[in-house]
């Protein structure tokens, strides 16, 4: 069962192929793929990004859009594209069964968890890819279409070249870490355009909010859509340690569709907030159609950058520029979360419009672990105002700057 967010306006067919001959290749150091961007609470480092007008291909905003990057689960957009091709050609139907081999069933999370020899429909497979980013489902589809995942990877790469994605190659169907999976923000923008142009009848899959499979309900990872409602509708997020948090998104505002790609964030919420700001800025531009088309951006080649270094991924880190309001340490996660929720409500009462982010941190002392309740990434005035209110009622609250919050997080020990 699939629930959709809202309707999708019909796009006019766009023909791009004549312009693809304008592409050039160059090399760039990996360090150049990062840039410093401004947020309401301070500066952070981000990877390449691009925003384009879907009707004209005009590049409205971009930075390093041709830089090489690991696509992570954005790889599944090509898996979906090839599945749509099979449906359009009649080689598959939405009711066709997709069988799970031992190889497919053995894929790591995120996954649907179908056992060896089990099967789902193509319709269920597409929902699982869009909503849950299921790695096992991507591999099962690859084997159903290509015979094997390596053969499907070759088909993915050939299709990428046909679509003008000249920096892109694929070796697997799900985007799990592999040095052979490489793309660029420019190339994934072309893929998003192709999905809309070539298969408008199936674009509704990207509007899914949730997906029910058996007794389980999966909710979409694309929180950008809720953050930019009612304009945004899809498409996909992706994460691996090397590439950080990435997103391909689309929105329609005043009848105009834009497509955006943003790579290389250390937190998903910072990624989504940045994409919202990019869309707002792009919609406010009056360019007269004079900026370069997306296919005119040079793919730069070179080695993809890495967002998380060795030993960094999965380790607690305060990757936000704003201040933190520490509300004390609690015996359980639930108690710490309750303290956070109360603090956010208190900020609202105090007239703060930009609330903070949840950061509940395990703190161990004398072999006992407590959970530090922290409202993170606050503007300085907001953090000070909250702690002043808490201290006035003799409740605990401390403000800490981002530069103070480093492992082993001694500032949160009482």
C-alpha positions as CSV (number, residue, x, y, z in Angstrom):
1,X,0.0,0.0,0.0
2,X,1.4,3.4,-1.1
3,X,0.5,6.8,0.2
4,X,1.3,9.9,-1.9
5,X,2.1,13.4,-0.8
6,X,0.4,15.4,-3.4
7,X,-0.1,15.7,-7.1
8,X,2.5,16.1,-9.8
9,X,2.0,18.6,-12.7
10,X,2.5,17.2,-16.1
11,X,5.8,18.3,-17.7
12,X,6.4,19.2,-21.3
13,X,8.8,16.9,-23.1
14,X,12.3,18.3,-23.2
15,X,15.0,17.3,-25.7
16,X,18.5,17.7,-24.5
17,X,20.7,15.5,-26.7
18,X,21.8,18.1,-29.2
19,X,23.6,20.1,-26.5
20,X,25.5,17.2,-24.9
21,X,28.4,17.6,-27.2
22,X,29.4,20.7,-25.3
23,X,30.8,18.7,-22.4
24,X,34.5,19.0,-21.5
25,X,36.6,17.1,-19.0
26,X,39.2,18.4,-16.6
27,X,40.9,17.3,-13.3
28,X,40.6,18.9,-9.9
29,X,41.9,18.1,-6.4
30,X,39.5,16.5,-4.0
31,X,39.9,19.3,-1.5
32,X,38.4,21.8,-4.0
33,X,35.1,19.9,-4.0
34,X,34.3,21.4,-0.6
35,X,33.1,24.9,0.2
36,X,32.1,26.9,3.2
37,X,28.4,27.8,3.3
38,X,26.5,30.1,5.7
39,X,23.7,28.9,8.0
40,X,21.6,30.9,10.4
41,X,23.9,29.7,13.2
42,X,27.3,29.9,11.6
43,X,29.4,28.4,8.8
44,X,29.6,24.7,7.8
45,X,31.4,22.8,5.1
46,X,29.4,21.3,2.2
47,X,30.1,19.4,-1.0
48,X,29.0,20.2,-4.6
49,X,25.5,21.5,-5.3
50,X,23.3,22.6,-8.2
51,X,19.8,24.0,-8.8
52,X,18.3,24.0,-12.3
53,X,15.1,25.0,-14.1
54,X,13.6,21.8,-15.2
55,X,11.8,23.3,-18.2
56,X,14.9,25.0,-19.7
57,X,17.9,23.3,-18.1
58,X,19.2,26.6,-17.0
59,X,21.7,26.4,-14.1
60,X,20.4,28.9,-11.5
61,X,22.9,28.1,-8.7
62,X,25.9,25.8,-8.6
63,X,29.2,25.1,-6.9
64,X,31.5,22.3,-8.1
65,X,28.6,20.6,-9.8
66,X,31.0,18.7,-12.1
67,X,33.2,17.4,-9.3
68,X,33.4,13.6,-8.9
69,X,31.4,12.2,-6.0
70,X,30.3,8.8,-4.6
71,X,26.5,8.6,-5.3
72,X,25.6,6.3,-2.3
73,X,21.9,5.4,-2.4
74,X,21.3,8.0,-5.1
75,X,22.5,5.1,-7.3
76,X,19.0,3.7,-6.9
77,X,17.7,6.5,-9.1
78,X,19.3,4.7,-12.1
79,X,18.0,1.3,-10.9
80,X,14.5,2.9,-10.8
81,X,15.1,4.4,-14.3
82,X,15.9,1.1,-15.8
83,X,12.9,-0.5,-14.1
84,X,10.7,2.1,-15.6
85,X,12.2,1.3,-19.0
86,X,11.3,-2.3,-18.6
87,X,7.7,-1.3,-17.6
88,X,7.4,1.0,-20.6
89,X,8.7,-1.6,-23.0
90,X,6.3,-4.3,-21.6
91,X,9.1,-6.6,-20.4
92,X,7.9,-6.2,-16.9
93,X,4.5,-5.3,-15.3
94,X,3.8,-3.8,-11.9
95,X,2.5,-7.3,-11.0
96,X,5.6,-9.1,-12.1
97,X,7.4,-11.0,-9.3
98,X,11.0,-10.1,-8.3
99,X,12.7,-13.1,-6.7
100,X,15.4,-12.7,-4.1
101,X,18.6,-14.7,-4.6
102,X,21.0,-15.5,-1.7
103,X,23.1,-12.5,-2.9
104,X,20.2,-10.1,-2.9
105,X,18.8,-11.4,0.5
106,X,22.3,-11.0,2.0
107,X,22.5,-7.2,1.4
108,X,23.0,-5.1,4.5
109,X,20.6,-2.5,5.8
110,X,18.6,-0.7,4.8
111,X,16.6,-3.7,3.5
112,X,13.2,-5.1,3.2
113,X,14.3,-8.5,4.6
114,X,12.8,-10.9,2.1
115,X,14.2,-14.4,2.5
116,X,16.1,-16.4,-0.1
117,X,13.6,-17.6,-2.8
118,X,11.0,-15.1,-1.6
119,X,9.5,-12.6,-4.0
120,X,7.7,-9.2,-4.2
121,X,6.0,-7.4,-7.0
122,X,7.7,-4.8,-9.1
123,X,5.2,-2.3,-7.6
124,X,6.3,-3.2,-4.1
125,X,9.9,-3.1,-5.2
126,X,9.6,0.5,-6.5
127,X,7.9,1.6,-3.3
128,X,10.6,0.0,-1.2
129,X,13.4,1.7,-3.2
130,X,11.8,5.2,-3.0
131,X,10.6,5.1,0.6
132,X,13.0,2.7,2.4
133,X,16.0,2.8,0.1
134,X,16.1,-1.0,0.4
135,X,19.5,-2.4,-0.7
136,X,18.2,-6.0,-1.1
137,X,15.4,-4.9,-3.3
138,X,17.8,-2.9,-5.6
139,X,20.0,-6.0,-6.0
140,X,17.0,-8.3,-6.6
141,X,15.7,-5.9,-9.4
142,X,19.2,-5.8,-10.9
143,X,19.3,-9.6,-11.2
144,X,15.7,-9.7,-12.6
145,X,16.6,-7.2,-15.3
146,X,20.3,-7.8,-16.0
147,X,20.7,-11.4,-15.0
148,X,23.4,-10.5,-12.5
149,X,24.3,-7.4,-10.6
150,X,27.7,-6.9,-12.5
151,X,25.8,-7.2,-15.8
152,X,23.2,-4.7,-14.5
153,X,26.0,-2.4,-13.5
154,X,27.3,-2.3,-17.0
155,X,23.7,-1.6,-18.3
156,X,23.5,1.3,-15.7
157,X,26.7,2.8,-16.9
158,X,25.8,2.4,-20.6
159,X,22.4,4.1,-19.8
160,X,24.2,6.9,-18.0
161,X,26.4,7.6,-21.0
162,X,23.3,7.6,-23.2
163,X,21.7,10.2,-21.0
164,X,24.8,12.4,-21.1
165,X,26.1,11.5,-17.6
166,X,29.7,11.4,-18.8
167,X,31.3,11.3,-15.4
168,X,29.1,8.5,-14.1
169,X,29.8,4.8,-13.8
170,X,28.1,2.1,-11.7
171,X,29.2,-1.2,-10.4
172,X,26.2,-2.1,-8.2
173,X,22.5,-1.3,-8.1
174,X,22.2,0.0,-4.5
175,X,25.1,2.4,-4.0
176,X,26.8,0.5,-1.2
177,X,30.5,1.5,-0.9
178,X,32.4,0.7,-4.0
179,X,35.2,2.9,-5.6
180,X,33.7,2.0,-9.0
181,X,30.4,3.9,-8.2
182,X,31.1,7.5,-9.2
183,X,29.0,10.4,-10.4
184,X,28.6,14.2,-10.2
185,X,25.9,16.6,-9.1
186,X,25.6,17.7,-12.8
187,X,25.1,14.1,-13.9
188,X,22.4,13.3,-11.2
189,X,20.5,16.4,-12.3
190,X,20.4,15.0,-15.8
191,X,19.1,11.7,-14.4
192,X,16.4,13.4,-12.4
193,X,15.4,15.3,-15.6
194,X,15.3,12.0,-17.6
195,X,13.1,10.3,-15.0
196,X,10.6,13.1,-15.3
197,X,10.8,13.5,-19.0
198,X,10.8,9.8,-20.0
199,X,8.4,8.4,-17.4
200,X,5.9,11.0,-16.3
201,X,3.4,8.2,-15.8
202,X,5.6,6.7,-13.1
203,X,6.9,9.8,-11.4
204,X,4.1,9.4,-8.8
205,X,6.3,6.8,-7.0
206,X,8.5,9.7,-5.9
207,X,5.6,11.3,-4.1
208,X,5.3,8.4,-1.6
209,X,5.3,9.3,2.1
210,X,5.2,5.8,3.5
211,X,5.0,2.2,2.4
212,X,3.3,-0.7,4.2
213,X,4.8,-4.2,3.8
214,X,3.3,-7.0,5.8
215,X,3.0,-5.7,9.3
216,X,5.7,-3.1,8.9
217,X,5.3,0.6,7.9
218,X,8.3,2.4,6.4
219,X,8.4,6.2,6.3
220,X,10.3,8.2,3.7
221,X,13.8,9.5,4.4
222,X,13.3,12.6,2.2
223,X,12.5,15.0,5.0
224,X,13.2,17.9,2.6
225,X,9.8,17.3,1.2
226,X,8.1,18.1,4.5
227,X,10.4,21.0,5.2
228,X,9.6,22.6,1.9
229,X,5.9,21.9,1.8
230,X,3.8,22.5,-0.2
231,X,6.2,22.9,-3.0
232,X,8.6,19.9,-2.8
233,X,7.6,16.4,-3.9
234,X,10.7,14.1,-4.2
235,X,13.1,12.5,-5.1
236,X,15.8,10.6,-3.1
237,X,18.5,10.8,-0.4
238,X,21.7,8.9,0.0
239,X,24.5,8.3,2.6
240,X,27.7,6.4,2.9
241,X,30.6,7.5,5.1
242,X,32.8,8.6,2.1
243,X,30.1,10.8,0.6
244,X,28.3,12.0,3.6
245,X,24.6,13.0,3.4
246,X,23.3,13.7,-0.1
247,X,20.0,14.6,-1.7
248,X,18.3,15.0,-5.1
249,X,15.1,17.0,-4.7
250,X,12.5,18.7,-6.8
251,X,9.8,21.3,-6.2
252,X,7.1,23.2,-8.1
253,X,6.3,26.8,-7.1
254,X,4.2,29.2,-9.1
255,X,4.0,26.6,-11.9
256,X,7.8,26.4,-12.2
257,X,9.7,23.2,-11.5
258,X,13.2,23.3,-10.2
259,X,15.6,20.4,-9.5
260,X,18.3,20.5,-6.9
261,X,21.2,18.3,-5.9
262,X,23.3,18.8,-2.7
263,X,26.2,16.6,-1.6
264,X,28.6,16.1,1.2
265,X,27.0,17.1,4.5
266,X,27.9,15.6,7.9
267,X,24.3,15.7,9.1
268,X,21.1,15.0,7.2
269,X,19.2,17.9,8.8
270,X,21.9,20.4,7.7
271,X,21.7,19.0,4.2
272,X,17.9,19.4,4.1
273,X,17.9,22.9,5.5
274,X,20.5,24.0,3.0
275,X,18.5,22.6,0.1
276,X,15.5,24.6,1.3
277,X,17.5,27.8,1.4
278,X,18.9,27.0,-2.1
279,X,15.4,26.6,-3.6
280,X,14.2,29.8,-2.0
281,X,17.2,31.7,-3.4
282,X,16.8,30.1,-6.8
283,X,13.1,30.9,-7.1
284,X,13.8,34.5,-6.2
285,X,16.3,34.9,-9.1
286,X,15.5,36.8,-12.2
287,X,18.0,35.5,-14.8
288,X,16.2,36.0,-18.0
289,X,17.3,32.5,-19.0
290,X,20.9,33.8,-19.6
291,X,22.8,31.4,-17.4
292,X,24.5,28.2,-18.7
293,X,22.5,25.1,-19.2
294,X,23.3,22.1,-16.9
295,X,24.7,20.1,-19.7
296,X,27.3,22.9,-20.3
297,X,28.8,22.3,-16.9
298,X,32.2,20.6,-17.2
299,X,32.6,17.2,-15.5
300,X,35.9,17.6,-13.8
301,X,37.0,14.0,-13.1
302,X,39.5,13.3,-10.5
303,X,39.2,11.5,-7.2
304,X,36.0,11.9,-5.2
305,X,36.3,13.6,-1.9
306,X,35.6,11.9,1.4
307,X,33.4,13.5,4.0
308,X,34.2,11.3,7.0
309,X,37.8,10.3,7.5
310,X,39.0,7.0,9.0
311,X,37.4,6.4,12.4
312,X,35.0,9.3,12.2
313,X,31.9,7.7,10.7
314,X,29.3,6.6,13.3
315,X,31.2,8.2,16.2
316,X,29.4,11.0,18.1
317,X,30.5,14.4,16.9
318,X,29.0,17.9,17.2
319,X,28.8,18.8,13.5
320,X,26.8,21.9,13.9
321,X,27.9,25.6,14.1
322,X,25.4,26.9,16.7
323,X,25.4,27.0,20.4
324,X,24.2,24.1,22.6
325,X,21.9,24.4,25.6
326,X,22.7,21.5,28.0
327,X,19.7,20.6,30.1
328,X,21.3,17.9,32.3
329,X,22.0,14.2,32.3
330,X,19.3,11.6,32.7
331,X,19.1,7.9,33.4
332,X,17.4,7.0,30.2
333,X,17.1,8.1,26.6
334,X,13.4,8.6,27.0
335,X,13.9,10.9,30.0
336,X,16.5,12.9,28.1
337,X,14.2,13.2,25.1
338,X,11.4,14.5,27.3
339,X,13.7,17.1,28.7
340,X,14.6,18.1,25.2
341,X,11.0,18.4,24.2
342,X,10.2,20.5,27.2
343,X,13.1,22.8,26.4
344,X,11.9,23.2,22.8
345,X,8.5,24.2,24.1
346,X,10.1,26.6,26.5
347,X,12.0,28.2,23.6
348,X,8.7,28.7,21.8
349,X,7.2,30.3,24.9
350,X,10.1,32.7,25.0
351,X,9.4,33.8,21.5
352,X,12.2,31.9,19.8
353,X,11.2,31.1,16.2
354,X,14.2,29.0,15.1
355,X,14.3,26.0,17.4
356,X,17.3,23.8,18.0
357,X,18.1,20.2,17.0
358,X,17.9,17.1,19.2
359,X,21.3,15.8,20.4
360,X,21.1,13.2,23.1
361,X,24.6,12.1,24.0
362,X,25.7,9.0,26.1
363,X,28.0,10.1,28.9
364,X,29.8,7.4,30.9
365,X,31.4,8.1,34.3
366,X,32.4,5.5,36.9
367,X,31.0,2.7,34.6
368,X,27.5,4.3,34.7
369,X,26.1,5.8,31.5
370,X,23.6,8.6,31.5
371,X,22.1,10.5,28.6
372,X,22.9,14.2,28.2
373,X,19.9,16.2,26.9
374,X,21.1,18.9,24.6
375,X,19.3,21.4,22.4
376,X,21.8,21.8,19.6
377,X,22.6,24.4,16.9
378,X,20.9,27.4,18.6
379,X,21.5,31.0,17.8
380,X,23.5,32.6,20.7
381,X,20.6,34.8,21.9
382,X,18.2,31.8,22.0
383,X,20.5,29.6,24.0
384,X,21.2,32.4,26.5
385,X,17.6,33.3,26.8
386,X,16.6,29.7,27.5
387,X,19.3,29.1,30.2
388,X,18.5,32.5,31.8
389,X,14.8,31.4,32.1
390,X,15.9,28.0,33.5
391,X,18.2,29.5,36.1
392,X,15.5,31.9,37.2
393,X,13.4,28.9,38.3
394,X,16.5,27.2,39.7
395,X,16.6,24.6,36.9
396,X,19.9,23.4,35.4
397,X,21.0,24.8,32.0
398,X,24.4,25.6,30.5
399,X,25.3,27.2,27.2
400,X,28.3,25.8,25.3
401,X,29.9,27.0,22.1
402,X,30.5,24.5,19.2
403,X,34.2,24.9,19.6
404,X,34.0,23.5,23.2
405,X,32.1,20.4,22.2
406,X,34.7,17.8,21.3
407,X,35.4,14.2,22.3
408,X,35.4,12.9,25.0
409,X,32.8,15.6,25.7
410,X,33.9,16.4,29.3
411,X,31.9,19.6,29.2
412,X,28.8,17.5,29.7
413,X,29.9,15.7,32.8
414,X,28.5,16.7,36.2
